[in-house]
């Protein structure tokens, strides 16, 4: 049975809700785990406190769950041999306000959003994280304080499918960037990164399609844009708006790409053609402020956090790429981060 994990990101004590998923997609909380750290937020943000994708990730290879404690500048490792994980370890994030995590084989990298922003790497072995010496790199952003911090901050990092590149989507105050580090055989990032100008002002969430292209959302223009990635350099292929506002999070299911439009309370589904052109297939109305999403291993169910309502809603993914609601769960309003085992 798959399990759904939801991070509460509570400022006074972060927790992870562990939920069982039944055959029809319904979800039920079976246990709540303390992460031994505090949740956090960019100044002035409530509905979307971390303004990021990937703050909670499940590692199927090692059967471990990794959670950022943004208010404590730490990362928690949860896992176990039984049906329900337990806290195994807490490690420093290597920076200030960790907001996103990236996995590839035995590597985990952490993205820190404040104090100029940075990344730090760990190797996974024996059910724990082991710091990679000399793996912290600055993104060299201008530090910001007060409301508006999130406008200049990075939103997500992810490995390329071959694990040789680590990509970071950065809003950079409207001068959007796709930063790329090369990753060596020792797991360390290159000393310098390639700061690729994005084709849109506020790149946010991204994933890779079956051809190794990036599919990147943009929070300012509501457009999905594809890029090739070669030798650390990105090249824009094509972009397509969906006519909605605040396109931020993205997941893949059954070869299609679902994005949440937080400003329009909508999930849009795209197909990406062989030539890299995105096309809108379906649009589904949701509740208030759809945010981060997760998809089950069989790709039958999609779960989304409704940040303005304090809910997680589950949908069955139909053959025509449409979504039919099958579940709803109340969660704390501070919640951000969602993953499936």
C-alpha positions in Angstrom: 0.0 0.0 0.0 1.3 3.4 -0.9 1.6 6.1 1.8 1.2 9.8 1.5 3.4 12.1 3.5 2.4 15.7 4.3 4.7 18.2 6.1 3.0 20.6 8.5 5.9 23.1 8.5 4.6 24.3 11.9 6.8 27.1 13.2 6.8 25.8 16.8 7.6 22.2 15.8 7.6 20.7 12.3 5.8 17.3 11.8 5.0 14.9 9.0 1.6 13.4 8.7 1.8 9.7 7.5 -1.4 8.7 5.6 -2.4 5.3 4.1 -3.9 5.4 0.6 -6.6 2.8 -0.1 -7.4 1.2 -3.5 -9.9 4.0 -4.3 -7.4 6.8 -3.5 -8.9 7.8 -0.1 -6.4 8.9 2.5 -6.3 8.5 6.3 -3.8 9.7 8.8 -2.2 6.8 10.6 0.6 8.5 12.6 2.2 11.8 13.1 6.0 12.1 13.3 8.0 14.9 14.9 11.0 16.0 12.9 12.9 17.5 15.8 13.0 20.8 14.0 10.9 23.9 13.4 9.0 25.0 10.3 9.8 28.3 8.6 8.7 31.0 6.2 9.8 33.8 4.0 8.8 37.1 5.7 5.2 38.0 5.0 4.1 34.7 3.5 1.4 32.6 5.0 -0.4 30.5 2.4 2.9 29.6 0.7 5.5 30.0 3.4 8.4 28.3 1.7 7.6 29.4 -1.8 9.2 26.3 -3.2 8.8 22.8 -4.6 10.4 19.7 -3.2 10.6 20.5 0.6 9.6 16.9 1.4 10.9 14.0 -0.7 10.7 10.2 -0.5 13.6 8.1 -1.5 12.3 4.7 -2.8 15.8 3.4 -3.4 16.7 3.7 0.4 13.1 3.8 1.8 13.8 7.0 3.5 11.9 10.3 3.8 13.7 13.6 3.9 12.2 16.8 5.3 13.5 20.3 5.6 13.1 22.2 8.9 13.2 25.7 7.4 13.1 27.4 10.8 15.9 25.3 12.2 18.2 25.2 9.2 18.2 21.4 9.3 17.1 18.4 7.4 15.4 15.4 9.1 15.8 11.8 8.0 12.9 9.5 8.6 12.7 5.7 7.9 12.4 2.3 9.3 11.8 -1.4 8.5 8.1 -1.3 9.6 5.1 0.2 7.9 5.6 3.5 9.5 8.8 5.5 9.5 10.5 7.0 12.5 13.0 9.8 13.1 16.6 8.5 12.4 18.7 11.7 12.1 18.8 15.5 11.9 21.6 17.2 10.0 22.5 20.9 9.3 21.3 22.2 5.9 24.5 24.1 5.3 22.7 27.4 5.0 19.7 29.5 6.0 16.0 28.6 5.3 16.3 25.2 3.5 13.3 25.0 1.1 14.0 22.2 -1.5 15.7 18.8 -1.8 17.1 16.9 -4.7 17.8 13.1 -4.9 19.9 11.0 -7.3 21.0 7.5 -6.4 23.1 8.0 -3.2 23.2 11.8 -3.3 21.0 14.3 -1.6 21.4 18.0 -2.1 19.7 20.8 -0.1 18.8 24.2 -1.4 18.9 27.1 1.1 16.9 30.2 0.1 18.3 33.0 2.3 21.7 34.7 3.1 22.6 34.8 -0.6 21.2 31.2 -1.1 23.3 28.1 -1.3 23.4 24.3 -1.9 25.0 21.6 0.3 25.4 17.9 -0.5 25.1 14.6 1.4 25.8 11.0 0.6 23.2 8.4 1.7 24.6 5.3 3.3 23.5 3.0 6.0 20.1 4.8 6.3 21.8 8.1 7.2 23.2 11.2 5.6 26.9 11.8 5.5 28.2 15.3 4.7 30.2 15.6 1.5 33.3 17.6 2.3 33.6 20.9 0.3 30.1 20.6 -1.3 28.6 23.9 -0.1 28.3 26.5 -2.9 26.8 30.0 -2.9 24.3 31.1 -5.6 25.7 34.6 -5.1 22.3 36.2 -4.9 21.9 39.6 -3.2 20.6 38.8 0.4 17.1 40.3 1.1 15.1 40.9 4.3 11.5 41.7 5.1 8.5 41.1 2.9 9.5 40.3 -0.7 12.4 37.9 0.3 10.8 35.2 -1.9 10.8 37.4 -5.0 14.6 37.0 -5.3 14.9 33.5 -3.8 15.4 30.2 -5.6 12.4 27.8 -5.6 13.7 24.4 -6.5 16.7 22.3 -7.3 16.8 18.9 -9.1 19.3 16.6 -10.7 19.3 16.0 -14.4 18.3 12.4 -15.3 21.9 11.3 -15.7 22.9 12.9 -12.4 25.7 14.9 -13.9 24.0 18.3 -13.5 22.2 20.0 -10.6 19.7 22.6 -11.8 18.3 25.5 -9.6 15.3 27.6 -10.6 15.8 31.1 -9.3 13.3 34.0 -9.5 16.1 36.6 -8.9 13.8 39.6 -8.7 12.3 39.2 -12.1 15.6 38.3 -13.8 14.8 34.6 -13.8 17.8 32.2 -13.9 18.3 28.5 -14.4 21.6 27.9 -12.5 23.5 24.7 -13.4 26.3 23.0 -11.4 28.2 20.1 -12.9 28.4 17.2 -10.4 31.6 15.2 -10.3 32.1 11.5 -9.7 32.9 12.3 -6.1 29.5 13.9 -5.7 30.9 17.4 -5.4 29.5 20.3 -7.5 31.7 22.4 -9.8 33.3 25.4 -8.2 31.4 27.7 -10.6 27.9 27.4 -11.9 26.4 28.5 -15.2 23.8 31.2 -14.7 21.5 30.7 -17.6 18.9 33.5 -18.2 15.5 31.9 -18.2 13.0 32.8 -20.9 10.5 34.0 -18.3 10.9 36.3 -15.3 10.0 33.9 -12.4 10.9 30.3 -13.0 9.6 28.2 -10.2 8.9 24.5 -10.4 10.4 22.1 -13.0 10.8 18.5 -14.0 12.4 16.7 -16.9 10.4 15.1 -19.8 11.2 11.8 -21.5 13.7 13.5 -23.8 15.8 15.0 -21.0 14.3 18.5 -21.5 13.4 20.7 -18.6 9.7 21.7 -18.3 9.7 24.9 -16.2 6.7 26.8 -14.8 6.7 30.6 -14.4 4.9 32.2 -11.5 4.7 35.6 -13.1 3.4 34.8 -16.6 1.6 31.5 -16.2 3.5 29.8 -18.9 5.1 26.3 -19.2 8.5 26.5 -21.0 10.7 23.7 -22.2 14.5 23.9 -22.4 17.3 21.6 -23.6 20.3 21.1 -21.2 23.8 20.4 -22.6 27.1 21.0 -20.9 25.5 23.2 -18.3 23.8 25.5 -20.8 20.1 25.7 -21.3 18.3 26.6 -24.6 14.7 27.6 -24.7 12.6 25.3 -27.0 9.0 26.4 -26.7 6.5 27.9 -24.2 2.7 27.9 -23.8 0.6 29.8 -21.3 -2.5 28.2 -19.9 -4.4 31.5 -19.4 -4.3 31.2 -15.6 -2.4 33.0 -12.8 0.6 32.0 -10.6 1.7 28.8 -12.3 4.2 27.3 -9.8 4.2 23.5 -9.1 4.5 20.7 -11.6 4.4 16.9 -11.6 4.2 14.2 -14.3 1.6 11.5 -14.5 1.1 9.0 -17.4 3.4 11.1 -19.7 1.5 14.3 -19.1 2.5 17.3 -17.0 0.2 18.8 -14.3 0.7 22.3 -13.1 -1.0 24.2 -10.3 -2.2 27.8 -11.0 -2.3 29.1 -7.4 -3.8 32.5 -8.4 -6.6 30.9 -10.4 -7.4 27.8 -8.2 -6.8 25.5 -11.2 -4.7 22.5 -12.2 -3.8 22.5 -15.8 -2.6 19.4 -17.7 -0.1 19.7 -20.6 1.2 17.3 -23.2 4.7 17.9 -24.4 5.2 16.9 -28.0 8.4 15.2 -29.4 9.7 18.5 -30.6 9.3 20.0 -27.1 6.1 22.0 -27.7 3.7 22.1 -24.7 -0.1 22.0 -25.3 -2.9 22.3 -22.8 -5.1 19.2 -22.6 -7.4 19.7 -19.6 -8.1 22.2 -16.8 -9.6 21.3 -13.4 -11.0 23.7 -10.9 -9.7 23.2 -7.3 -10.2 24.9 -3.9 -8.1 27.8 -2.7 -4.5 28.2 -3.7 -3.4 24.8 -5.1 0.3 24.3 -4.3 2.7 21.3 -4.2 1.6 18.0 -5.6 2.5 14.3 -5.5 1.6 11.3 -7.7 1.4 7.6 -6.7 3.8 5.1 -8.1 1.1 3.6 -10.4 0.2 7.2 -11.5 -3.5 6.6 -10.8 -3.8 9.3 -8.1 -2.6 12.9 -7.8 -2.7 14.7 -4.5 -2.5 18.5 -4.1 -2.1 20.8 -1.1 -4.8 23.6 -1.0 -2.7 26.1 0.9 -5.5 28.7 1.5 -7.9 26.1 2.9 -5.6 23.8 5.0 -6.5 20.7 2.9 -5.0 18.0 0.8 -7.3 16.9 -2.0 -6.8 13.6 -4.0 -7.8 13.0 -7.6 -8.1 10.0 -9.8 -6.1 10.5 -13.0 -8.5 9.6 -15.9 -7.5 8.1 -19.2 -8.3 11.5 -21.0 -5.9 13.2 -18.5 -8.9 14.7 -16.6 -9.0 14.6 -12.8 -11.9 13.3 -10.6 -11.8 14.1 -6.9 -11.7 11.1 -4.6 -10.3 12.3 -1.3 -10.0 15.3 1.0 -8.0 15.7 4.3 -7.7 18.6 6.7 -4.2 19.7 7.5 -2.6 22.7 9.2 -2.7 25.9 7.2 1.1 26.1 7.5 1.6 22.9 5.7 4.0 22.7 2.8 5.7 19.7 1.3 4.0 16.5 0.1 5.4 13.1 -1.1 4.3 9.5 -1.8 6.1 6.3 -1.0 
